[in-house]
Each structure stands twice: as structure tokens, then as C-alpha cells.
Amino acid sequence: MSLSVSRRLAAVTAFAVAGLFASTAPAALAAPTAVTAAPTPPDIPLANVKAHLSQLSTIAANNGGNRAHGRTGYKASIDYVKAKLDAAGFTTTLQTFTSSGATGYNLIADWPGGDPNSVLMAGSHLDSVTSGAGMNDNGSGSAAVLETALAVSRAGLQPTKHLRFGWWGAEELGLIGSKYYVNNLPAAEKAKISGYLNFDMIGSPNPGYFVYDDDPTIEQTFKNYYAGLGIPTEIETEGDGRSDHAPFKSAGIPVGGLFSGADYTKTAAQAQKWGGTSGQAFDRCYHSSCDSLSNINDTALDRNSDAVAYAIWTLGAATPVPPGQSFENTTDVTIPDSPAAAVTSSITASGVTGNAPATTKVDVNIVHTYRGDLVVDLLAPDGTVYNLHNRAGGSADNLVQTYTVNASSEVANGVWKLRVKDAAAQDTGYINSWKITF
């Protein structure tokens, strides 16, 4: 990355600290806040990331051409990553599981220090399919996460949050490794994870720049990074629920991440804003033997690797805000099918001093057959509308999410409402519960 780009990123970070990104939202339709305050993130050397990819490629070549679950190439890949992290001062744990009659491995690496009750985690799956070496899917994400972890060590980073990194096994068989990790975490440990960042395919040869839209704070962090580069992004939908963030999200953990595209076709509009070739897949070698070192776009890999570090430095340095007073409504409210009007669920807040904080938390639990049709707003006592969810998430069901809202201009005491509208036909659902925390 050039010096001029680094300066632009530093400026973006400074703007986020000043809260200027949040201030651009219209007064009548306020937005969830962005994360603030962070040290200057490093420029991750592309050469270092590619060196890890080269090692993974050699491992595949020496082990039957792949790094798939249950094969010697996968275990050799885990051993390579673990050795790098051990030498850099991480505490590593090798977790074993069984799938399809073979032993699988997850690698967990903890960086010393940080708040043990507020864990920021980043991860990627390390296995390939059996048909190839899996350089983009997912050597790219694995190498970028590894080099970011090593950059943490080189910098002697002392983040506010505790940093944890993970490399998952058997993702290609159905997210087996990450599911095993999450399912075997005690509830108290799950509650400590403040966010999980997933990086699966970030060096596609005909790349797009896609950002997960699951958690608004994490999403805005990545959008801020790309705004500093002057690169437009789109919401990631191709892999929605199909990678290792899904088990974390199902457990109620805030998730986010990046993606550069798989076998979907790049449109003319996308080619115009990102370059590349329209009418071709983002990755024509997806799950194929040609997913080799030549199947990587260096520019995309470089930008996305820097974005990994930007998120770790930014989110890892964010000061945890102690939870304030909470109010909850657990009464079910049926959401009528479109074109019916929106429904609301009310909460009366009382006994809170002054205005709501800039980090007002809204926990939403909606049972629904198609969350991609839902529009969800928080209505302040004075009628100000804060949009929480606007027809995102595609064909997935249910909406279980925590949102951070800058409601500092609102008096906390009064009647707050969650408003939900089904914007398209043929769905059923209801508001199961929601909670506001000041």
C-alpha cells in the first residue's frame, strides 16, 4: 500500500474518533454508530501474506495436491500456522474433533493481555476441497489472518480487548470445525466474545469488495476502511450463512467479515466500479484444481489483508462500555404479512438520569420465515426513527441481533418502540422479544 493510501486511512481513523461518520446521518433517521478510537493500524506486507500462501501451496503439492479435512496436507497446514504463532508469543491450542471418520483440527491462538471478559476474535477456515490446493478458498483468508496476528506480535500491541485468532477445519464439509468450537464453549465463554470477524476468500482473481452486514458496528468499521481508499463496497450475500461466521451468529455473537466473491457472475456495473471482467465469475476456479497460486488477485489480497488489520486494531482498541440499565418486552407481537401496516412493541424506560448514551444497545429477537423482507426501526419517545435493519440478510430466517445506536440526543425516560414491517408477501413471523440498554 502506498504512503498516500496509508495517510488516507489514518485520516479515516481520525474522523471515526471524532464521530464524524455517525454525524452524517439525517436527524430524522439516525443510524447505528461506528466504532471509534483506535491506534494507527499497520500496512500488512503483501509479500508476507503471499509467502504464507506459497508455503500452503507447497504443502498441498507434497500431500496429494490438496489440504482437505482428514488428509495429511491439512495437518501439515495446521502445523505450519501453529509454529509461526508459537514463535511469535501466542498461546496456541489444538482442538480435535471427528468428522466423516477422520480426525479434524481447529487451531486457536490467544494474544496475552486485554480484557478477558471482552474478546475480539478473527478466523478463517484452513481446509481446502479435495480437488485442489485451495489458494483463494481459503488460503487467502488464512494467510491474511496469520500475518495480521504476526503483526500484532511485531507491534507488541496492547489492545483493550483480548485478541483471539482461529483457523477452522472441515469447513468444506459443512462448517464442522467452527460449529464444534462454538458448541463446546460454555455459555459464560460465549458471552465474553464481543465480536467474531470471518475472512473466507479475499483474493478472488476477478474480485468484488463485499462486506458482511450482520453487525452494524463491525460492518461500519470495514466500510470506513474502504471509504479511506475511495472504494465502494456492496453487502455480501453470496456466502451468507455458508461460512464459519454462521455458528457464532447462531450463538448470538456479533459477526462481520469480508469476501471477494466465488462463483457468482460479476455484473457490468460491478466491473465498472471495481475493474475486472463482467460476465465472468469472481472466481472461475472456485472448488477446482486451478485454485492455485495463479488464482489470486494481488491488489484484492493486499487491500483485504490491510482491512483485517484495520479492524483488529480499531475494534480491539475500542473501550468496552459497562452495561447500563435495561428494559425488556417479552410479549409476542405477530408481524402481519405484506402489504399490512407495521406493528410496534413498546418499552417504557424510567428512572434513568439524563439522555440516552451514544452506545445505546438494542437487542432484537424476531422469529420470521424471511428476514430479507423485514424493516426494523427503533422509535424514540419524541418520534425520532433509528433504522436498525432494512431488508438485509437474503433468504435466511429469523433476526437475532444486537444493535448499537447513538441516541444521545434523546431523553432516556419515556416510551420507546420497536417498529417492524414485512415489506413483501408470503411470510410469517412475530416479535419474540426486544431489549434496550442505556
N, C-alpha and C positions, 0 to 999 in steps of 0.2 A: 504494500500500500504506500502511495506517495505521501510526502510530508504534508502536502496541501490537504489531502483527504484526512490525515490524522488531525490537522488543525480544525477541519470542519467537524469532526467527531467530538473534539474537545469542546467546541462551541455548543454542539447539541447537548452535551452533558451539562454544561454550564446553564443553558436555557432550562433544562429539566430541573436543575437545582432551584432556579428562580421561580419555577411553577408556570413558565410561560406557555408550555404545551397545553396545560389544563385551561388556561385563561382564554384560549381561542374558541371555546365552546360558547354558543349563544346563551344568553342569560336565561331564556325561557326553556332551553333544552340542554341542561348541563350534562357533562359526560363523566364517566368514571375517571379517577385521577391517574396520572402516570407516577411511576416511582421516581423519587428524587435522590439527590445527594449521593455521589459516588466518587472514588478516586479515578484518575485517568486510566482507562483501560489500555492494555498493550496492543501493539500490532503483532499478531501471530505470524511468524515467518512461514510463508508458503512452502519454502524448501524443507522445513522441518516436518510439516504435515505430509508432504509428498515422500519424504524419507520413510515415514511410518507406513505409508501405502506401499512403497517398494518392498519393505520387509514383509508385509502381509501377502504381497504378490509372490514373493519368493517362497514363503511358507506354503502357499497353495500349490505352486509348481512342484515342490518337493513332497507333496502329500496328495497325489492323485488329482490335482487340478482344482481343488475346492477347499473350503473351510467350513463345511457343513456340520451340523449337530451330529455327534456320535462318531465323527471322523477325526483322524489324527491331526488334520490341518486346523481344526477348531481348537483343540487343546494346545497346539503349538502357538496359535494366535493369542490365547489367554496367557500363556507363559511369557510371551514377548511383552505384552502390555504390563503384566504384573511386575516383571523385572525392572522395567522403566520406572514404575511408580514406587517400588520398594527403594530403589536407589535415590529417588527424589524426596524421601522422607514421609511418604504416605503410610498410613496403617491400612494394609490390604487384607481382605477376607475373601476366600474362595468358597463359594456356596455351591453345593452339588444337588442335583435333582435327577430324576429318571423320566425319560420320555421316549416312547417308541422302542423300549427295550434297551436304550443306551443311556449312559451317564452324561448329563449336561452340566455346564458350569456357568455361574454368574460370578463376576469379579466386582467387589465393592471396595472403594478406596476413600478413606476419610483423611481430610487435612486437619492437623491439630489446631485446636482453638476454636473461637467463635461460640456463639450461644448454643449449647446443646439442645435447648428447647425450641430453637428456630433453625431448621436445617434446610439449606438450599441444595437441591440435587440436580445433576445433569447426567444424561445417559444416552446410550446408543446400543443397538444390537451388533454383536461382533460376528455372528454366524453368516455364512453365505448359503445359497441354494446349492444343490449337488452338481448343477450343470456348469458352474464356473467359479472364478476366484472371488467374485463379489466386490469389485473395487469401488464402484459407486454405491452399491447396495450390499453391505453398508460399511465398506472400508472407509468411505469418505467421512461419515459421521463419527466413526470410532477413532479415526486418526485425528480429527479436529478436537474431539473431547480430550483425547490423550494429550495432545500438545497444549491445550488450554490448562489442563491440570499441571503439566510440567512448567508452564508459565507462572502459575500460582506459586510453585516452589521456587522458581528463579527470583521472583519478586519478593519472596518472604511475606506474602500477603497475610494481613491480619484482619480479616473481614469481621463485620458484626455478627453475621450468621455463620453457623458451622457449615462447611462445604463438604459435600459427598458426591462421588462420581461412580457411575455404574456401567458395566458392559454386560449385555444380556445374551444368554444362549437360547437357541431353539426358537427365535422369533419367527423364523420362516415356517415353523410348524404350527403357528397359532399363538404367538406371544407367550410361549410356555415359561421361559425363564423369568421374565418380568412379573408374570402372574404369580409364579412361585414365590418370588421375593416379597411382593406386596401381601399376598395371602398369609405369609408366615411372619409378618410383622405384628407384634402386639398392638392393640388399639392405641395404647399410650405412645408408642413409637410412630405410628402413622400420624397422630395428631401433631407431632413435632415437625413434620415436613411441611415447610411453608410454601414450597413450590417444587415442581419437577419439570425440567427442560429436556425435550427429546429432539435428537438430531438423527434423522434417518433419510439418507440420500440427499446430500447437499452439494454434490459436484456434478450434476447431470450434464451431459455433453451439449444439450440444446436447452439451456436452463431457463426456468422461471424463478421468481422470488416470491415464495409463498410463506405466510405467517399463520400459525395456528391462532384461532380466535376464541380459545376456550376460557382463559383467564384474562380479564381486561388489563390488569397491571402488567403481566408478562407480555401480552400482545403489544401494548403501547411501548414497552421497552425496546422490542425489536423494531417497531415502526420508527421510533426515534433514531435508532442507529441508521436505518436506511434513509431516513429523511436527511441525515447528515451527509449521505453520499449522493443525494438527489435522485435516488432510485425508487420508483413506485413499486408497491407490493400489492399482492392480492391475498385474499383469505384462502387458506389451504382447505380443500375439500376432497381431493383425490384419495388421500390416505386417511381420511377422518375415521378414527376408531380402529385403524388397521395396523397401528404401530404401538410401541411399548409405553406410550403415554396413557393408553386406554385403561390398563389396570389401576394406575394411580388415580385417574379421573373417577373411575367407578368407586374408588375408596374415599372420594370426597376431597382429594388433594388437588390444589390448583395446578394446572398444567399449561405448557406452552411449547413452542418449538419452531423449527424451520424446515423447509422442504423445497427441493428444486425441480421436482416433477419425475414421474415414472413413465407409464405407457400411454397416458393421455396425450392428445394431439395439441400442439401449440397453435393457437389461432393467429390470424393475420394481425389482429390488434395487439396481441401479446408480443409477437415478433417486432412490431413497430416500436414498442416501448422498451423491450429488453434485448433486441437483437436476436440472432439465431434464425432458424428456418421454420416458416409457417407450414402447416400441413404435415409436419413430422412429429413423432413422439418426442417428449422431453428427454427420454432415454430409450433409444431404439434397442439397446442391449439389456433391457430390464429382464432379470431372471434368465439370462442367456450366457452362453460360453464366451461371448465377446465382451462381457463386463470385465474388462482388463484395465491395465494402466492407461491405455489409449482412450478409454471411455470416460475420461474426466475432463471437465472444463476448468482450467486453472483459475480463471477470473472468478467464477462462481465459488469454487472451493476456497479461494483466498478471502473473498468478501464474507462468506458464511462462517469461516473459521474465526475471523475477526469479530463477527457478530456473537459467536459463542462466548468469547472472552468479554465482550462488551456487556453481555447480560450477566455473566458471573460477577464481574466487578461491580456493576451497577446494583443488581438485586442483592448481592452478597453484602454490600455495604449499607443497605437501607436499614435504618434504625427500627427495630421492632417496636410497635406501638402497643402498650398494655391494653387489654380489652377493657372497655368501659361498661356502662350499664346496658343491659339487653332487655328487649321486649319481643315477645313471640306470639304469633297467632297460629294455632294448630287446627283450626276449623276448616274442613274441606269445603272448597268452593268449586262447583262444576264450571268448566270452561266450555261454553256452547260453541258448536261448530259454525264456521263462517257461512253466511255473512252476518251472523248475530253480533250484537254490540259487545264491547269489552266488559269484563267483570272486575270487581275490586275486592280486596280483602284489607281490612283496616286494623291498625295498631294505634293505641293511644299511649304516647310517652308522657311521663310525668315525673317530677322530682329531679330532673336533670338541670344543672345550672348552665345558663347561657346558651350559646349557639351549638349546633351540631359540629363535630370536628371535621377537618378536611379528610379524615380517614374513616368516615362513617362506613360501617360494614353492613351489607345486606345479604343474608343467606336465603337462597330461594330453593325450594323443593317442589317441583311441578311434575306430576305424572301425566304423560301425554304420548300419543302414538307417533307424533311427528313434530319434533321441536323446531324444525326448519320453518314452520308456519307461525311460530309464536312471536308476538311483540310484547315485551315486558317492560313496564315503566315503574319507577318509584315516584309517587306524588307527595311532595312536601305539604305541610299544613297550609301554606299560603298558595298552593296550587302549582308551584314550580315543578316541571317534569324533568326527571333524570332517566334517560333511556338506559336500560340495563342489557337488553337482548333484542336484537332486531332481525328475526328470521335467519339466524345463523345455525350451523350445525347439520345442514343437509337432512338426510332421511333418518338420522338417529332418533331414538325416542328419549323421553324424559329430559328434564332440565334441573340438574342439581349443581348449583354453582354459588360461589361467594363473590360478591362484587364490592369494590372499594369506590366510594362516592365522595366527592368534595362537596359537602353540604354545609360548609362553614358560614354561608350567608343566611342559613335558616335557623330560626329559634327551635331548639330541640323539642321542647314540650309541645304537644298537640297531636292531632290525628294524622298519621302517615298512612298512605295507601299503596298497596301493590296492585297495579292495573295490568291485566293480561287480556290480550285479544288473539283469537285464532284468525289468521289472515287468509286462509284458503280452506276449501271444503274437504270433507271426508276424514275428519279427525275426531278423536275423543280424548278427554283428559280433565284434570282438576288440579287446583292449587292444593297441595298436600299440607304445606306449612311454609311460613317465612318468618324471618327474624331480623330485627335491626339492632345494631350495637353502636353506641356512641362512644 
